[in-house]
Amino acid sequence: MEFSLRYPSHIIFGEHKVRELGQQTKVFGTKSLIVTGKNSMEKSGILREIADDLEYYGIKHYVFDGIYGEPDTEMVDQVRRMIEEEKIDFVVGLGGGSALDVAKAAAGLYGQNLPTAEYLNQRPFEYQGIPFVAIPTTAGTGSEITLNAVLYHPELGNKNSLAHPGFQSKCSIVDPVLTYSMAPEITAMTGMDALTHAVESYTSKMANPVTMAMAGKAISLIAEGLPMAVKDGSDKMARSKMALGSMMAALAFAQTGVGVAHAISHPLGALFHIPHGLANAILLPTVIDYNDRCCHHQYVEIEKMLGIQKRFGDFVRDLLMLLPIPQTLTAAGYIKGKEEELIRKTFTSRSLSKNPRLVQEDDVMDILQHCL
């Protein structure tokens, strides 16, 4: 047995731990840039709290609040220009996966001369980046752990992953309190994204005993916590389980990669603007059924962990029906007629190589048909 593990240098988990931001980042310099969404962080008071903490430690802060919808290369270029103009020492990503991915990419591409879009095709570059600090306010994307940023190319209509070992956060603060204000539908989508990470990591060709232990625990936490968090967003125990489950799922899939659900969900987002977590939620039960012939014993292990008497795919279907989100791709915005392009984009994904079952073009069509 052989495997290799790589993790970020520092993860801080717990309620109100966001108050440690200044203490943890003062070693990075005296100028910070907070990358976040336009309204939610300001309205909730989180942005002000973070800014005050940075100022207490003598760290000047700037704010880029232009994050909305899917993260794209143009947003990253805007942040990169701001980093250069203000001579920023480190970048703080505050928000969901979009804010974190833009912050991560901008910090990681510091010192590079070409537009961000040029690096989406795996163009090599010598890393010169500045520190990236992650503060997630959703429980699902795992971007606080991973070394990649998934970005949309507006001109080409593609979503691709930009990755480098240096992109990993120097410090990740996972504070469940920051997720309390999430709406039920966002809680559901991000939570199902985290569950998909955990399931696809558990069954990945690259799985090992360490990742399977983390992914298995993540599945248990999310299966228990997600319905409760959707029902009552102020349920501290449910929010804590979701934050921990999401983080553990990310720790697992950062090592193993994901599978066919993610390979399909990215072009669904690019072509039909279906939110990533929602696409994964709808695809996951069918993908579980599809992969069953190659990893049946892993699903039986999960069924035993959860203490359920039904097949795991049916369990996930039942869970999905409890959530306030569309149950089919058609309801989510899928329109027939772009299947050829969708399949072509699916097969550009490196995730397919980690899927336990070899995927053919006809298989992708079958999965889509079952999800319409």
N, C-alpha and C positions, 0 to 999 in steps of 0.2 A: 504493500500500500504506500502510495506517495501522493502528497499534495502540498501546495504552497498557499499561504494566507497573507493578505496585505490589508491593513486597516488604518484609518486616520489616527493621528497622534493622540487626540484627546476628545472623549465624548462625555458630556455632563448631562445627567438625566435627573429630573425631579421638579416638583412644584416650586415655582418662583425662582428657579435657578437662572432665569434670564437676567436677574439682578447681578449676576457675577460677570456680565459681559466686559465691563471696563477693567476689572481686576485681571481677567484672563487675556485681554488683548493689549494691555498697556505696553507689552514687550514688542509689539509689532510696529509702533510708531505713534505719531501724534495727530495724524490726519486720517479720518475714516470716511468711507462712502457707504451709506445705507441704501440698498437697492430693494424697492418694495412696490406694492400696488398703490393706486392713486388715493383711495379713500379709506379702506377698511382699517388699516393699521393706525391711521390718524384718528379716526372716529372712536376706536376702541381704547385709545390712550396708550397703546403699547409703544408706538413710535416715540412719544414724548418721554415715557419711562426710560427707554433705551438711550435716547439722546441725553437725558439728564445724567444717567449713569456714566456715559462716556465723558461728559464734561467734568464730572466730579474727579475723574482720573486725568484731567488735563488733555483729553483727546477731542480735537475739533471734529465736528461731524458735518458732512454734506449729505443731501438726500436726492436720490433719483427715484421718482415715483411714477415712472411711465410704464410700469408693467401692467399689461391687460391681456386676457385671452392666452393663446398659445405663445410661448417664448420664441422669438425669431431672431435672425441674424442682424436685422436693423436695430433692434433694441440693444443687442450686445455692442454694436458699433457706437451707439450713442453713449453707453456707459464707458466704453474704452476711451472715447474722446474726453469725457469728464474726468476720468482718472489721470489722463495726461495733463489736461489743463490745470487741474487743482493740485497736481503732484500728490496724489493719494498714496498712503502707506499700506492700507489694507481695506478690503471690501467685506461688508456684512450683508448677506442675503437674508431678508426678513419676509416671510410669507410662505406661499405654497411652492410647488415644484417650478412654476414659471419664474418666480423671483429668484429662487435659488440657482436655477440653471443659468439664467442670464448673468447673475453675479459671479458664479463659478467660472463661466466662460470668459467674461471680461477680465477678471483677475488673472486667470491662467494665460490669456493671450497678451498680457502686458509685455511691451517691448517688441511685439511683432508689427510688421509694416503693412501687411495686406489686410483687406476687409475680411471679416469673420467668415463670410460665405466661402472664401477660397480654402478654408481649412476643413470644411465639411466633407471633402472628398479624400480625407486621410493624408492631406499634404503634410509632410514632415516639418517639424520646426524644433528649434532648440529652446527649451523651456526657460523663461526668464521671469515668470509670474510673481505677483505679490500675494500675500496671504489672503485666503478666503475663509470667512467665518460663517457658519450656517445656523440660522435660527428658524426652524420650520414652525408654521402656524397651522398646518394640516397634518393628519396622520395617515400617510399613504404613499407619497411619491418616493421617499427614501433618498432624495437628492442630497440630504445632509451627509450621507455616507459614501455615495458612489463617486467614481472618478470621471464620470461622463456627464455631458449636458446634451439633452435632446432638443434640437432647434429646428424651426420651420424656415425654409428658404422661400420668401414671398414670390420671387420671380419664377422659380422652377416648380413651386407647389410641392416640394418634397420635405419630409422630416428625416433628419439624419442625426447621428450621434457623434459628438465631438469629444474625444477622450484623451487623457494624458494622466500618468500617475501623479503629476504635480497638481492636478486639479482637485485632489482630495482636500477637504477642509482641514485647516490647522486646528480648528476647534468647532465642535458641534454642540449646541445647547438645545436639548430636547426638553421643553417645559410643557407638560400637559395642559397647564392653565391657559396657554396661548391658543388652544384649540376649542375652548369653551364656547366661543362666539360663532363657530361654524354652523351654517344652516344645515338642516337634516339631509337635504339632497347632496350637498357637498361632502358631508360626513359619510354618506353612503358611497358616493363615487370614489373618494380617496381611500375609504376603507376597503372597498373591493379591489382597488389597485394594489393595496398592500397584501391582500389575500392572494391575489394572482402572483405577486412577487414570491410569496412564501411557497405556494403550491408548485410553481414552475421551477423554483430553486430546489425543492425537495426531490423532484423527479428529474432534474437536469442530468445530462451525461457527465457533468463535471462535479456532481455532488460528492461530498465526503462526510465522514462521521461528524465533524465539527459543524459544517453547514447544515446538515440534516437535523442536528440537535436544535440549532437556532431556528430553522425554518419550521420544524415541527412545533416548537413552543409558540412561534408566531401564529401559526394556524389556530392553535387552541385559544390563544388570547383574543384573536380577532373574531373567531366564531362565537365566542362568548360575549365580547365587548361591543361588537358592532350593532346588534339590534338594540342594546340598551342605550348606546350613545345616540343613535338615531331617535329613539323614543324620548329621551331626556338628555339634552345637551349639557345640562349642569350636573349630571351624574359623574362625580369625581372618579369613582372606581372604574366606570366604563371608559372615561376619557384617558385615564392612566393606562388601562389595558390596551387601548388602541394605539396610544403613543409608543408604548413599549413594544407592542406587536409589530407596528410599522417599522420601528428601528431595527428590531431583530430580523425581520424579513429582509431589510436592506443590507444588513451585515452578511446575511446568507447569500442573497443574489448578487451582491457585489463581487463575490468570489466565483459563483457558478454560472452566471448569466441567467437568462430566462428562456422562454420557448416560443411556440407558434402563436400563442395568444398575443404576445407583444409584437411579434413579427407582422401580424395582421392589423393590430390596433393602431400602429403608427400611420400606415397609409389611410386607414379609416379617418383618422384625425386630419390628415393633410388634404384628403379629397372631399370630405363631407363635414369637416369641423365638428366631429363627434368628440367630446371630451375624452381624454385618454383613459381615465378611470372608468368611465361609463362603457367605453368600448370593451375594455377588459372584463368588466362585470358581465356583460351580455355574452361574450365569447367563452368565458371560463367553463361553465358546465359542459358545453359541447366539446371543448378541447379536452377536458378530463375524460369524457367518453371515448374520444378519438384515440387518446394515448393509452387507454386501459390495457390494450393487448400487450404493450411493451413494459408497463410498470404497474401491473395489477397488484403486485405484492406491496408496493409503496402505498397505494390507495387503501389497501386493507390495514396497513399499519396506522394510517391516518384515522380510519374508521374506529380502530381500537382506542387510539388516543382520545378521540372525541366521545367515545362511548355511545356510538350510534349503531342502529341495527339496519340502516338503509345504506345503499351504495353512496359513495362520497359525491358523485356527480348529482344525484338526486337531492342530497343534503344541501349542496350549493344552490340548486334551483329553488328549493324551499326558502333558503335564506334570501335569495334575490327577490322573491315575491313579497318579503316583509319590508322591502326598502322602497322609498318614494322616488323611484327613478324609472325611466322607460325600460321595458322588459325585452324589447326586440330592437334590432338594428333599424328596421323601418321606422319605428316610433322615435328612434333617436336621430333620424334625419338621413338615413341611407336611401339612395335613389338608384334603381337599376340602370345599367347602361355603361358603367365604368369598370366592369369586372376585369377586363383584360389589363387595364392600367393598374388596378388594385393588386392583381396577382403579380404583375411585373415588379411593382414596388415591394411587395411582400418578400419576394425572392432576392432582394438586395440586402435583407436583414441578416446580420451575423447570428441572431438569436436562433435561427432555424438549425444551426449546427449543434446547438445545445439541447434541442428537443429530443426526448427519448425515442420517438418514432420518426423514421425518415418521412419527410413531407414532400408530396408531389403536387403539381398544379391542380389536379382533379380533387385532391384532398382539401385544398383551400376552398374550392368552390363548394364542396359538400358542407364544410364547416359554416360557410356564409349562408348557404341555403337553410340550414337548421336554425340559424339565428335571426332570420328575417321576420 
